[in-house]
Amino acid sequence: MEVSVLGAAQQVGRSAFLVKGEKTRVLLDFGVLVGREPAFPIHVKPKDVDGIVLTHSHLDHSGATPLFFLGDGVEMHSTSLTLELSRLLIEDFIQLSGFYLPFEYLDLMNMMKRAQGFKQGDESQMGEFTVKYLNAGHIPGSSIVRLDNGKKSVLYTGDFKTDESNLQNGADTDWEETDIIITESTYATADHPPREKVENEFVAFLKEIVEQGGTALVPAFAVGRAQEMACVLRKNNFPYPVAMDGMALKTNDVLMRHQEFLKDPDLFKKSLGSLEIMTSWGQRRRVVKQPGVIIAPAGMLVGGSAVFYNNEIARGPKNAICIVSFQVPGTPGRTLLEKGITLINGKPRKVKAQVKRFDFSSHSGRSAMLDIFKKVKGSPKVLTVHGEAESCIKFAEDLKQLGLESYAPEAGSTYTA
Ligand SMILES: [Zn+2]
């Protein structure tokens, strides 16, 4: 069995791996690097692939999958929730992309027709491989996938989080003996503060802002993070208005149809019940001026309604912008966080509102990741991917210390089991 790295491995973005068995060739994810201009993994001809297994719906994992459905298309397997959320995110990506994309809406529809959805804990058959879907705890529907052809096996973590959140249970990390493990490394060099502490600080900070007459913007990814933030506020009986806007609202509808993927569907439903839903420009112009909280995509301030809110809220010294997600270098969110500068009507401006970061990461931290590999069964070859270069390289070094054969691979490299 061979695993080729097709994406930018030492970077967060465009994840893609090609697994070659004796006869079957399977892609694990095929994402885009969403930046100013989308970038794709190393090209593979659809005829050279038998199928795609998708770990989760984030565009850096799913965004380029329609490329394989321009003609008859291949097989695609994932959880049913990941399929629906991918459709939502890719549709939005096609609509909002100011750049030429090598696929269009019809190809996405063709993909949805051919794709098969499963539940976590299920197995599917793709050619010679049995595919298993384990809960990844990263975003709703996310999986750690394991492919086994009876002789060799590969496990790909996608993105995962071992600790539970308000939306989901923690990842399933009791892995069977496996020949090659591909693991994400986003936060492999840092630990996250305890979640409860972050939640308390977040709620207290938002109360303070609203009580002094300010408006707080929480730019959050439409899938998962926006809903998690709403659950945190509801669980803590946040007493002030909370508005939600943008694609997060469509995600809410999808999650309502797939409640079996949620840890606490009741809390989720209650959180929706306490939101003010933004549907008109009149409403939007009103909420940016009144004390309260606005949860709006996109999480890194690239497109989406958060851009409008950001422009308005950034000007007010009583206001606040809460960064609650990982900010990819080069995105407006990262610039805001590091320099306190934002683009308003195309011009860089110093932000008057407070900018504060809260670590609500949906990735495992360093200690949790090391614990998994301390107890890993057998002696797998481990590829450390999906992190900034230092994280991938450092984590591969850490795993060597544990006696594991590990690599921080470059795009284009191939590993054999
Ligand atoms: Zn992800």
Residues whose N, C-alpha, C, O or C-beta is under 5 A from the ligand:
A	BS01	ZN	H58 D159
